[in-house]
Amino acid sequence: MKIARPVTRLGTWRRKMALAVAAATAAASLTACGSASSGASGEGQVTFLLDSLGNSWVPNTSSISSFQGNVYSQIYDKLVYVDDQGKISPWIAEKWENNSDYTSFTLHLKKGVTFSNGDPLDAAAVVANLDYWAKGQPDQGIAPISLFPKTYAGAKAVDETTVQVSFSAPTLGFIPTLGYAASALFAPKAIAGTAEEQAELSTNYGSGPYVVKSWKADDNVVLEKRDDYEWGPEALGNTGPAKIEQITYKVSPDAAVRTAAVQSGQAQVAYNPTPQQISDLKGQGFSVHTPVYLGFAFGWALNTKTAVFKDLKVRQAVQHGIDRDEIIDTVYTSDWKPANSFFNDTVPGVSDQSAEFGYDPDAAAKLLAEAGYRKGSDGVLAKGGTRLEFTLYSNPYLPTSKQVDQLIATQLGKLGFKVSVQTYDVITYGEKITVGAPNVAAYEVTRSIGDASTAANVFTDADSGENWFGIGESDTTINKLRDSIRAATDPAQRDADLAELQRHVLEQAYYVPITQIVQRPLLASPDLKGVRTDSTAFAKFAAATIE
């Protein structure tokens, strides 16, 4: 049965009153911000309110993918531009070619590009970045990019604007990976420093259209446009200097305050508005961006090493016990869609595998009975004295995660599961919750990718993979498909193998897809025009204007 959400005039009035109160609070809060935000709503300036700025500016940290990435998207460039449908076009690399088996690529760079400290973004700088992405800096505790091709063998500068990149095996997905969220180009002097030095945002020089004017940890970052910028991607609609003079990113933890500040004109952008706020303000002329990035659908990676999910039938019961339509109807708006695979539909190579995990509570109940579980007097299923229970740790990067988890806990509770919901703030979550940890039976996934061919890198522990499901390399089908996809030289065969990988992972119920992920929604003032999002779903202001 669907849970109806009646919309009454009283409910609408209460929401409007709540927004009005929050608007007054927002005005007072922003006025108290001092120099960091004073005048930020004036001509040519934008205030961007977000829930957090994370706890580290060291490149290659996981939190960059959600909060710091908003800032990084303005101050760092990439070698290629990948739009929200996966189309690749030139950026710093103006053209490229590869050999017949995709083991060697040659990148031709634009001339005259410089980092904000004046150093050239030349072939030597690109080589330094490729090595950094592929290898990290173990002596500094800095990890490589987990989804960068594991076949990377090295790169060399042929001349000032030509880079030759070599791989130990065919690597069809190399070029798309260069548009991945973490594949940002840093000045070599910045990434040559210690981890402590790399955490200093103002000296992590990039070549992007904005530079850091000032910043204060987990409070604000002020960017100003770079007047000599002239190498932006044509796909953004502006290759020259940005048109907005200044962007102030300001931490404002409460979603209602952020939204009300935009509504009242105290700010121009609110990050992570709730679906309910979006629904209320969409018809009032405010711009709403609900991008679906290239990456994994929102769902759970199930830890097969835990007692509750070591049994295939139990994992399959969870898949069939979740009513995704009810989640959309109850928590979200029409901007959200149910998942059809473990990838979002925007990912090139995705295939519809929804039949593997469709809502079917009768089938779920039968699977649990076949697994030997019987309900106790408290209504919770148990076998051999062990109750069927686990904890969901709501993902703090998604403001709706707690609501979704609570609804799923209710849905699975009807089958006899005992599901608890635990919430932490961003920093605590990062410290306590890691994929594969003994206490984490179901890890909530939010992950963008550069190319689908690298996705299986996180499924096993091969080549320092993240081993999402706790299976190591025990699943020979995944191993075979992973290696075949990575070594493909025929795009059609690669997509066929990728479809088989999706089918197998979902058939084995290692992954529980829930919705296609809208991780970076924005509410923007009607005066702000030309904001674009790429494959990473971060807002880009290079071509934006403010009236």
Order of alpha helices (4+ residues) and beta strands (2+ residues): alpha-beta-alpha-beta-beta-beta-beta-alpha-beta-beta-alpha-alpha-alpha-beta-beta-beta-alpha-beta-alpha-beta-beta-alpha-alpha-alpha-beta-beta-beta-beta-alpha-beta-alpha-beta-alpha-alpha-beta-beta-beta-beta-beta-beta
